[in-house]
Amino acid sequence: NVKETVGNVTDNKELEKEGQQDKVIGKAKEVVENAKNKITDAIDKLKK
């Protein structure tokens, strides 16, 4: 994450934390999207 890296290099703890938060949010969105896809696939299989 760019924010995290820049924050680390410049010793800007706030920017570093923002970068870490962005990473966590991105991972959470990925998990939700994967779950949504699995549910959609399961529903589609039940319709057949």
N, CA, C and O of each residue as an XYZ file, in Angstrom:
192
protein
N       0.844     -1.175      0.000
C       0.000      0.000      0.000
C       0.885      1.232      0.000
O       1.807      1.340      0.808
N       0.611      2.145     -0.890
C       1.444      3.332     -1.048
C       1.410      4.203      0.197
O       2.455      4.654      0.665
N       0.219      4.444      0.739
C       0.117      5.282      1.941
C       0.930      4.694      3.085
O       1.657      5.405      3.778
N       0.800      3.414      3.267
C       1.514      2.750      4.363
C       3.021      2.871      4.172
O       3.752      3.166      5.118
N       3.478      2.644      2.949
C       4.908      2.709      2.656
C       5.443      4.124      2.842
O       6.480      4.321      3.475
N       4.736      5.109      2.290
C       5.178      6.502      2.421
C       5.166      6.913      3.890
O       6.095      7.571      4.358
N       4.134      6.533      4.606
C       4.063      6.843      6.030
C       5.206      6.225      6.800
O       5.759      6.843      7.710
N       5.561      5.006      6.436
C       6.665      4.319      7.097
C       7.991      5.010      6.790
O       8.796      5.248      7.690
N       8.212      5.329      5.519
C       9.476      5.952      5.103
C       9.628      7.348      5.703
O      10.725      7.737      6.105
N       8.527      8.103      5.764
C       8.593      9.477      6.268
C       8.324      9.562      7.766
O       8.276     10.655      8.330
N       8.151      8.424      8.402
C       7.847      8.342      9.833
C       6.554      9.092     10.170
O       6.430      9.701     11.233
N       5.599      9.033      9.241
C       4.290      9.648      9.436
C       3.334      8.534      9.863
O       2.783      7.816      9.030
N       3.151      8.408     11.164
C       2.363      7.300     11.716
C       0.901      7.367     11.279
O       0.269      6.334     11.060
N       0.364      8.581     11.151
C      -1.039      8.719     10.737
C      -1.240      8.194      9.317
O      -2.193      7.463      9.050
N      -0.347      8.567      8.415
C      -0.437      8.103      7.033
C      -0.227      6.594      6.961
O      -0.887      5.901      6.187
N       0.687      6.101      7.766
C       0.941      4.654      7.816
C      -0.315      3.905      8.275
O      -0.667      2.871      7.708
N      -0.986      4.435      9.305
C      -2.220      3.810      9.799
C      -3.321      3.864      8.750
O      -4.075      2.904      8.590
N      -3.418      4.991      8.029
C      -4.417      5.096      6.957
C      -4.182      4.008      5.912
O      -5.127      3.382      5.431
N      -2.933      3.794      5.571
C      -2.596      2.760      4.601
C      -2.983      1.380      5.091
O      -3.493      0.560      4.327
N      -2.740      1.125      6.363
C      -3.108     -0.169      6.937
C      -4.622     -0.339      6.934
O      -5.129     -1.422      6.641
N      -5.339      0.729      7.259
C      -6.805      0.672      7.254
C      -7.330      0.426      5.846
O      -8.259     -0.358      5.651
N      -6.732      1.097      4.867
C      -7.144      0.891      3.474
C      -6.973     -0.568      3.071
O      -7.808     -1.136      2.367
N      -5.876     -1.163      3.530
C      -5.599     -2.559      3.201
C      -6.657     -3.477      3.820
O      -7.141     -4.400      3.165
N      -7.009     -3.225      5.064
C      -8.018     -4.031      5.754
C      -9.383     -3.866      5.082
O     -10.104     -4.843      4.882
N      -9.729     -2.637      4.738
C     -11.009     -2.385      4.070
C     -11.054     -3.089      2.722
O     -12.075     -3.667      2.352
N      -9.956     -3.039      1.997
C      -9.895     -3.717      0.702
C     -10.080     -5.213      0.840
O     -10.783     -5.834      0.043
N      -9.450     -5.795      1.853
C      -9.579     -7.232      2.088
C     -11.013     -7.585      2.480
O     -11.552     -8.597      2.032
N     -11.626     -6.752      3.315
C     -13.011     -7.003      3.728
C     -13.949     -6.956      2.526
O     -14.845     -7.791      2.401
N     -13.743     -5.985      1.647
C     -14.578     -5.894      0.440
C     -14.396     -7.129     -0.434
O     -15.355     -7.626     -1.025
N     -13.171     -7.616     -0.512
C     -12.885     -8.821     -1.306
C     -13.616    -10.032     -0.729
O     -14.194    -10.823     -1.474
N     -13.590    -10.176      0.587
C     -14.258    -11.298      1.248
C     -15.766    -11.236      1.004
O     -16.394    -12.253      0.709
N     -16.339    -10.047      1.127
C     -17.780     -9.883      0.897
C     -18.129    -10.212     -0.550
O     -19.120    -10.895     -0.809
N     -17.333     -9.739     -1.482
C     -17.585    -10.003     -2.901
C     -17.502    -11.500     -3.197
O     -18.324    -12.033     -3.942
N     -16.509    -12.180     -2.615
C     -16.389    -13.625     -2.810
C     -17.600    -14.363     -2.244
O     -18.115    -15.290     -2.869
N     -18.051    -13.953     -1.069
C     -19.226    -14.582     -0.463
C     -20.456    -14.353     -1.334
O     -21.255    -15.264     -1.548
N     -20.598    -13.139     -1.827
C     -21.729    -12.811     -2.706
C     -21.719    -13.698     -3.947
O     -22.761    -14.209     -4.358
N     -20.551    -13.878     -4.535
C     -20.437    -14.722     -5.729
C     -20.789    -16.173     -5.430
O     -21.453    -16.830     -6.232
N     -20.348    -16.677     -4.281
C     -20.649    -18.061     -3.914
C     -22.147    -18.250     -3.691
O     -22.718    -19.261     -4.099
N     -22.771    -17.285     -3.051
C     -24.214    -17.369     -2.817
C     -24.968    -17.328     -4.143
O     -25.898    -18.104     -4.362
N     -24.560    -16.422     -5.019
C     -25.199    -16.323     -6.336
C     -25.045    -17.625     -7.106
O     -25.999    -18.095     -7.727
N     -23.851    -18.212     -7.072
C     -23.620    -19.488     -7.752
C     -24.501    -20.590     -7.172
O     -25.068    -21.391     -7.915
N     -24.615    -20.628     -5.846
C     -25.440    -21.652     -5.200
C     -26.909    -21.488     -5.585
O     -27.599    -22.474     -5.844
N     -27.377    -20.264     -5.621
C     -28.769    -20.008     -6.016
C     -28.993    -20.427     -7.461
O     -30.011    -21.042     -7.783
N     -28.048    -20.097     -8.329
C     -28.165    -20.485     -9.738
C     -28.228    -22.000     -9.895
O     -28.983    -22.506    -10.725
N     -27.440    -22.729     -9.101
C     -27.453    -24.197     -9.170
C     -28.793    -24.750     -8.697
O     -29.284    -25.740     -9.240
N     -29.384    -24.117     -7.691
C     -30.678    -24.574     -7.183
C     -31.797    -24.340     -8.189
O     -32.786    -25.073     -8.206
N     -31.644    -23.336     -9.012
C     -32.668    -23.021    -10.014
C     -32.683    -24.030    -11.153
O     -33.679    -24.141    -11.868
N     -31.594    -24.764    -11.330
C     -31.495    -25.719    -12.450
C     -32.222    -26.999    -12.156
O     -32.239    -27.905    -12.989
